Amino acid sequence: MEHNLPFREKFKRTLETRVQKVRGGCWLWTGSCATGYGVFMYKKRNVGAHRASWIYHVGDIPDGKFICHKCDVRNCINPKHLFLGDYKSNMTDRSAKGRHPNAQLTRAQAVEAFTSVESNAALARKFGVAGSVVSRVRMRQAYTWATEGLPAPPSRSRRLKYFNSWV
């Protein structure tokens, strides 16, 4: 009976029938999915297919740890495309790749906003956001994960003086 098989044996059998290997190295889960992530049923419990793949190929997942995707393909279960992380590293990775559902700027845009000599309004138009978003980046009230370690930006008058020296 299938439901009495040990985890490794059941997952091995499932891998043979529910995975499509595609160009780029992704192993796409073709079984059940929830919010884009593959779902593997084991002992009447849903387990993320990427988590099941990690356990099968690499080993146990420590408490409080996440299995994150390097490739950003939610239903990919290739262990070479997965990495072990914690909540903070998962959120940083998500934001850095522009996948935050409320993110208005990418990491590169936040760094540019923080270091640029352009006005808040000009950058806001360029990035398609409100001027307050750029202002909050420059005051280190938003996107601090992107600007951490950068020196404080020069004041507006200094930015203009610097900018005008190049024109």
C-alpha positions as CSV (number, residue, x, y, z in Angstrom):
1,M,0.0,0.0,0.0
2,E,1.4,3.4,-1.1
3,H,0.4,5.3,2.1
4,N,2.5,2.9,4.3
5,L,5.7,3.4,2.4
6,P,8.6,5.2,4.2
7,F,9.1,8.8,3.1
8,R,12.2,8.2,1.0
9,E,10.6,5.3,-0.9
10,K,7.4,7.2,-1.5
11,F,9.2,10.4,-2.6
12,K,11.5,8.4,-5.0
13,R,8.5,6.8,-6.7
14,T,6.8,10.2,-6.9
15,L,9.9,11.8,-8.4
16,E,9.8,9.3,-11.3
17,T,6.3,10.3,-12.3
18,R,5.8,13.9,-11.2
19,V,8.9,15.8,-12.3
20,Q,9.7,17.3,-15.6
21,K,13.4,18.3,-16.2
22,V,13.7,21.4,-18.3
23,R,16.4,23.5,-19.9
24,G,18.1,25.6,-17.2
25,G,18.3,22.7,-14.8
26,C,14.9,23.1,-13.1
27,W,13.0,20.0,-12.1
28,L,9.4,21.2,-12.3
29,W,6.9,19.5,-10.0
30,T,4.0,18.5,-12.1
31,G,1.8,17.2,-9.2
32,S,-0.5,19.2,-7.0
33,C,0.5,22.8,-6.5
34,A,-0.7,25.5,-4.0
35,T,0.2,29.2,-4.7
36,G,2.7,28.0,-7.3
37,Y,4.6,25.7,-4.9
38,G,4.5,21.9,-5.5
39,V,2.7,19.9,-2.8
40,F,3.7,16.4,-1.8
41,M,1.3,14.4,0.3
42,Y,2.9,12.3,3.0
43,K,1.0,10.6,5.9
44,K,-2.1,12.7,5.2
45,R,-0.1,15.9,5.4
46,N,0.9,18.4,2.7
47,V,4.6,19.0,2.5
48,G,6.1,21.5,0.1
49,A,7.6,19.5,-2.7
50,H,10.8,21.6,-2.6
51,R,11.1,20.9,1.1
52,A,10.5,17.1,0.5
53,S,13.2,17.3,-2.2
54,W,15.6,18.9,0.2
55,I,15.0,16.2,2.8
56,Y,15.3,13.4,0.3
57,H,18.5,14.7,-1.4
58,V,20.3,16.7,1.3
59,G,18.9,15.9,4.8
60,D,16.7,17.2,7.5
61,I,15.6,20.8,7.7
62,P,16.6,22.4,11.1
63,D,13.7,24.0,13.0
64,G,13.0,27.6,12.0
65,K,14.8,27.2,8.6
66,F,13.4,27.8,5.2
67,I,14.2,26.1,1.9
68,C,14.6,29.0,-0.6
69,H,14.9,28.9,-4.4
70,K,18.0,30.3,-6.2
71,C,16.2,30.0,-9.5
72,D,12.9,31.7,-8.3
73,V,10.8,29.0,-9.9
74,R,8.3,28.1,-7.2
75,N,7.6,24.6,-8.4
76,C,11.3,23.7,-9.0
77,I,12.5,20.9,-6.7
78,N,16.1,20.5,-8.0
79,P,18.3,20.4,-4.9
80,K,21.0,22.3,-6.7
81,H,18.5,25.2,-7.1
82,L,17.6,25.2,-3.4
83,F,19.4,26.7,-0.4
84,L,18.8,26.7,3.4
85,G,18.0,30.0,4.9
86,D,16.2,31.7,7.8
87,Y,13.3,34.2,7.7
88,K,15.5,37.2,7.3
89,S,17.6,35.8,4.5
90,N,14.5,34.6,2.7
91,M,12.9,38.1,2.9
92,T,16.2,39.7,1.8
93,D,16.5,37.4,-1.1
94,R,12.9,38.0,-2.1
95,S,13.3,41.8,-1.9
96,A,16.6,41.8,-3.7
97,K,15.1,39.9,-6.6
98,G,12.1,42.3,-6.7
99,R,9.6,39.7,-5.6
100,H,8.2,41.5,-2.6
101,P,4.5,41.9,-3.2
102,N,4.5,45.5,-1.9
103,A,8.0,46.5,-3.2
104,Q,8.0,49.5,-5.3
105,L,11.7,49.6,-6.0
106,T,14.3,47.0,-6.7
107,R,17.6,46.9,-4.8
108,A,19.4,48.6,-7.6
109,Q,16.8,51.4,-7.8
110,A,16.9,51.9,-4.0
111,V,20.7,52.2,-4.1
112,E,20.4,54.6,-7.1
113,A,17.8,56.7,-5.2
114,F,20.1,56.7,-2.1
115,T,23.2,57.8,-3.9
116,S,21.9,59.8,-6.9
117,V,22.4,63.5,-7.3
118,E,19.0,63.8,-9.1
119,S,16.0,65.3,-7.2
120,N,13.4,63.2,-5.5
121,A,10.8,64.2,-8.0
122,A,13.1,63.2,-11.0
123,L,13.9,59.8,-9.5
124,A,10.2,59.2,-8.6
125,R,9.2,59.9,-12.2
126,K,12.0,57.6,-13.4
127,F,11.0,54.7,-11.2
128,G,7.2,55.3,-11.4
129,V,6.8,55.8,-7.6
130,A,5.7,58.7,-5.3
131,G,8.4,61.2,-4.3
132,S,7.9,60.2,-0.7
133,V,9.2,56.7,-1.5
134,V,12.5,58.2,-2.7
135,S,12.6,60.6,0.2
136,R,12.1,57.7,2.7
137,V,15.0,55.8,1.0
138,R,17.3,58.8,1.4
139,M,16.3,59.3,5.0
140,R,17.0,55.6,5.7
141,Q,13.4,55.0,6.7
142,A,12.7,52.5,3.9
143,Y,14.8,49.9,1.9
144,T,17.4,49.9,4.7
145,W,18.3,46.3,3.6
146,A,19.5,47.8,0.3
147,T,21.4,50.8,1.6
148,E,23.0,49.2,4.6
149,G,26.7,49.9,4.7
150,L,26.5,52.8,2.2
151,P,27.8,56.2,3.3
152,A,25.2,58.8,4.0
153,P,24.2,60.6,0.9
154,P,25.3,64.3,0.5
155,S,22.7,67.0,1.3
156,R,20.7,68.3,-1.6
157,S,22.8,71.4,-2.0
158,R,26.0,69.3,-2.0
159,R,24.4,66.9,-4.5
160,L,23.6,69.8,-6.8
161,K,27.0,71.3,-6.5
162,Y,28.5,67.9,-7.3
163,F,26.1,67.3,-10.2
164,N,26.8,70.8,-11.6
165,S,30.5,70.3,-11.5
166,W,30.1,67.5,-14.0
167,V,27.8,69.4,-16.4
